[in-house]
Amino acid sequence: MMDRDAYKDGVWVVQEDSTPDFKILAICATQEEAREFADVAQHRYVDGVIHGFYPFGFRHGE
């Protein structure tokens, strides 16, 4: 079950670890949820997957 309070400061994003796209595969409430999804999904992608935390209001390049 998702912890709804986990969204207060940001989200965890799971992405394909392949340039140039870095396709977003999942947006998760917690690091644990992101890790679990990454473990399941990583074998589907040649370069695997990565995950990281993005605070609300994040803008690339700022």
N, C-alpha and C positions, 0 to 999 in steps of 0.2 A: 504494500500500500504506500502511496506517495505521501511524503511529509509536505503538506501545503505551505507550512511556514518556511520551507527551504527556499522559496522563491523570493523572499524579501530583498535580498541584495543582488541577485543575479541568477544565472543559469549555467549549467554544465553542457557543453556542446561536444558531440562526438562527430569527427570528420574523417573522411577518407584521406590517408596520408599520401597523396599523389598530386604533383603539380601538373597542369596549372590550375586545376579546379578546386581541390580541397572540398569536395562536395559534403554538405552537412547531411549526416545520417540520422541524428537524433538530438533532441534538446531535452535535457534531464534536470530534475529538481535537485539531485544530490550527486556527490562524487561517486558514491557507491552504485547508484543507478547507472551512471555513465560508465563506470568500470565494468559492470555486469554486461551492459549492452556491447561494449567494445570487445570483451572476451568472446561473445557469441558471434559478432560480425567480422572480426579481424580476418578470418580465413577466406572471406569472400572477396578480398581485395589484395592485389599483388603486393602492394607496399604496406598493407595493414591499415590500421586506423589510429587516430590520436584523439585525445580529449583534453579539454581545458575549461577553466572557469572564465566567464565573461560577466562583469558587473553590469547591471542595468545602466543605460546611458553610454555604454562603450561605443566608441567610433573608431574604426580603423584609421590609423595615421595621425590620431590626435595625441 
